[in-house]
Amino acid sequence: MRILIVEDEPKTGGYLRRGLAEAGYTVDWVEDGITGQHQAEMEDYDLLILDVMLPGQDGWTLLQNLRKSKPTPVLFLTARDDVSDRVKGLELGADDYLVKPFDFVELTARVRTILRRGQPRDTNVLQVADLQLDLTRRKATRQGDAILLTAKEFALLWLLMRREGEILPRATIASQIWDMNFSSDTNVVDSAIRRLRSKIDDSYLPKLIHTVRGMGYVLEKRETCDS
């Protein structure tokens, strides 16, 4: 999932970008409203996190202009805490409104809620290229071949396919699949990825699971394989 942050305060912007990246999202950050509108219109984002008071163009205007061309979900994150401001933001088309100072746990919960609204309800079968994962029957196939997976491998593949195209840090994978804090001293994630690759990639093309050096892993179809 791709998120664009439009925030002119460097400390807040940097904090948001680091935190959301660690949570597994692909994050861009710009510091003024004009650049924010241009980037939001030119690129495809799953969510905008938007301040109100911005240089160049305020958040109200950015949202009004964006709604003329795109339905991208918007979360206002601002110090303006009057009820009238909240109502204005929602009436302009924002999906949520959170007041600074904020708790990061609450922010991520609201982000997940907004993103879920835009996702299809029928997710019983996930598909990337010729790889299919049937959640109801708990079966995986590639090019029609049945792939036998352990419970953890099934969960890992579900996570990677559910968040197709996102770079997932090892810490995110460890937390989601093993309910553990990731430590650089453990290779549990890397070992699991190797086992999963041996089943879904070694005998097939194109390769779908890719290593992003220093960042984590991503499942997606690429024209060429570099990992």
C-alpha positions in Angstrom: 0.0 0.0 0.0 1.3 3.5 -0.9 0.8 6.5 1.3 1.6 10.1 0.6 2.2 12.4 3.6 1.8 16.1 3.0 3.3 17.7 6.1 5.5 20.8 6.4 6.9 20.2 9.9 10.1 18.2 9.4 10.0 16.4 12.8 6.4 15.2 12.3 6.9 14.3 8.7 10.0 12.3 9.4 8.4 10.5 12.3 5.4 9.6 10.2 7.5 8.4 7.3 9.7 6.2 9.5 6.9 4.8 11.5 4.6 3.9 8.6 7.5 2.4 6.6 8.3 0.2 9.6 4.7 -0.8 9.6 5.1 -2.1 6.0 3.8 0.7 3.9 5.5 2.4 1.0 5.7 6.1 2.0 6.4 9.3 0.2 6.6 12.7 2.0 6.3 16.2 0.6 6.3 19.5 2.5 4.0 21.9 0.7 0.5 21.8 -0.7 1.2 22.5 -4.3 3.8 19.7 -4.5 1.4 17.5 -2.6 -1.5 18.1 -5.0 0.8 17.5 -8.1 2.1 14.2 -6.7 -1.3 13.0 -5.6 -2.7 13.6 -9.0 0.3 12.1 -11.0 0.8 9.0 -8.8 -1.5 6.3 -7.6 -1.7 6.3 -3.8 -3.9 4.3 -1.5 -4.1 7.0 1.1 -3.1 10.7 1.7 -2.2 11.9 5.2 -2.7 15.6 5.0 -2.1 18.6 7.2 -4.3 21.7 6.9 -1.9 24.5 7.4 0.6 24.1 4.5 2.8 26.5 2.6 1.8 27.2 -1.0 -1.7 25.8 -0.7 -3.6 24.7 2.4 -5.0 21.2 2.9 -8.6 22.3 2.4 -7.8 23.5 -1.1 -5.7 20.5 -1.9 -8.5 18.2 -1.1 -11.1 20.2 -3.0 -8.9 20.2 -6.1 -8.0 16.5 -5.7 -11.7 15.5 -5.5 -12.2 16.9 -9.0 -10.1 14.1 -10.5 -9.4 11.3 -7.9 -11.2 9.5 -5.0 -8.0 8.8 -3.1 -8.8 8.4 0.6 -7.6 11.2 2.8 -6.8 11.4 6.5 -6.4 14.9 7.9 -3.8 15.1 10.6 -3.7 18.6 12.0 -3.5 20.7 15.1 -6.8 22.4 14.2 -9.1 20.8 16.8 -12.3 22.9 16.5 -15.5 20.9 15.8 -16.1 23.2 12.8 -12.7 22.2 11.3 -13.5 18.5 11.7 -16.9 19.0 10.1 -15.4 21.1 7.2 -12.8 18.4 6.5 -15.3 15.6 6.4 -17.7 17.7 4.3 -14.9 18.3 1.8 -14.5 14.6 1.3 -12.0 13.5 3.9 -12.3 10.0 5.3 -11.1 10.7 8.8 -9.7 13.5 10.9 -7.1 13.1 13.7 -5.9 15.9 15.9 -2.3 16.6 16.9 -0.7 15.6 19.2 -1.6 12.0 18.3 -0.8 8.5 19.4 0.9 6.5 16.6 -1.0 3.4 17.5 -4.3 5.2 17.0 -3.0 6.6 13.7 -2.0 3.2 12.3 -5.4 1.8 13.4 -7.2 4.6 11.5 -5.0 4.0 8.5 -5.8 0.3 8.4 -9.5 1.0 8.8 -9.5 3.5 5.9 -7.5 1.2 3.7 -9.8 -1.7 4.4 -12.8 0.3 3.2 -11.3 0.4 -0.3 -10.5 -3.3 -0.6 -12.9 -5.8 -2.1 -15.0 -7.9 0.2 -14.5 -11.1 -1.7 -11.0 -12.1 -0.9 -11.5 -15.9 -0.7 -9.1 -16.4 -3.6 -6.0 -14.3 -4.1 -4.1 -14.4 -7.3 -0.8 -13.0 -8.5 0.3 -14.0 -12.0 -0.4 -17.7 -12.2 -0.2 -18.2 -8.4 -3.5 -18.7 -6.6 -4.3 -19.0 -2.9 -7.7 -20.3 -1.9 -8.4 -19.1 1.6 -11.5 -21.2 2.1 -10.0 -24.5 1.0 -6.6 -23.5 2.2 -5.0 -24.6 -1.0 -2.2 -23.0 -3.1 -1.6 -23.7 -6.8 0.8 -22.4 -9.4 0.1 -23.1 -13.1 -2.5 -25.5 -11.9 0.0 -27.5 -9.8 -1.0 -28.1 -6.2 1.6 -26.7 -3.7 1.7 -28.2 -0.2 2.3 -25.6 2.5 2.7 -25.8 6.2 0.4 -23.6 8.3 3.1 -20.9 8.7 4.0 -21.1 5.0 0.3 -20.6 4.1 0.1 -17.6 6.5 3.3 -16.1 5.1 2.1 -16.5 1.5 -1.2 -15.0 2.4 0.5 -11.9 3.9 2.8 -11.5 0.9 -0.1 -11.9 -1.6 -2.5 -9.7 0.4 0.0 -6.9 0.2 1.2 -7.5 -3.3 3.8 -5.0 -4.5 4.6 -3.7 -0.9 8.0 -4.1 0.5 7.5 -5.9 3.8 10.3 -5.4 6.4 11.4 -8.5 8.3 10.1 -6.9 11.5 6.6 -6.7 10.0 6.7 -10.3 8.8 7.9 -11.6 12.2 5.3 -9.6 14.0 2.4 -10.7 11.7 3.3 -14.4 11.3 5.2 -15.3 14.5 3.8 -12.7 16.8 7.4 -11.8 17.8 9.7 -8.9 17.8 12.3 -9.2 15.0 15.9 -9.5 16.1 18.9 -9.3 13.7 20.2 -12.4 15.6 17.4 -14.6 14.2 17.0 -15.9 10.7 13.5 -17.2 11.1 12.1 -14.9 8.5 14.8 -15.5 5.9 14.6 -19.3 6.4 10.8 -19.3 5.9 11.1 -17.2 2.8 13.7 -19.6 1.4 11.4 -22.6 2.0 8.5 -20.8 0.5 10.5 -19.8 -2.6 11.6 -23.4 -3.1 7.9 -24.3 -3.4 6.4 -21.5 -5.4 9.3 -20.1 -7.4 12.1 -22.6 -8.0 10.3 -24.6 -10.7 8.3 -21.7 -12.2 8.7 -18.5 -14.1 8.3 -15.6 -13.5 9.8 -15.5 -10.0 7.4 -13.8 -7.7 9.2 -13.4 -4.3 11.9 -10.8 -4.4 14.5 -9.6 -1.9 14.9 -5.8 -1.5 18.3 -5.4 -0.1 18.3 -3.8 3.4 14.6 -3.4 3.4 12.7 -6.8 3.2 10.7 -8.8 0.8 8.0 -8.2 -1.8 5.8 -10.5 -3.8 5.0 -9.2 -7.3 5.3 -10.1 -11.0 8.3 -8.5 -12.6 9.4 -8.5 -16.2 12.9 -9.4 -15.1 14.1 -11.1 -11.9 17.0 -9.5 -10.0 16.8 -11.5 -6.8 
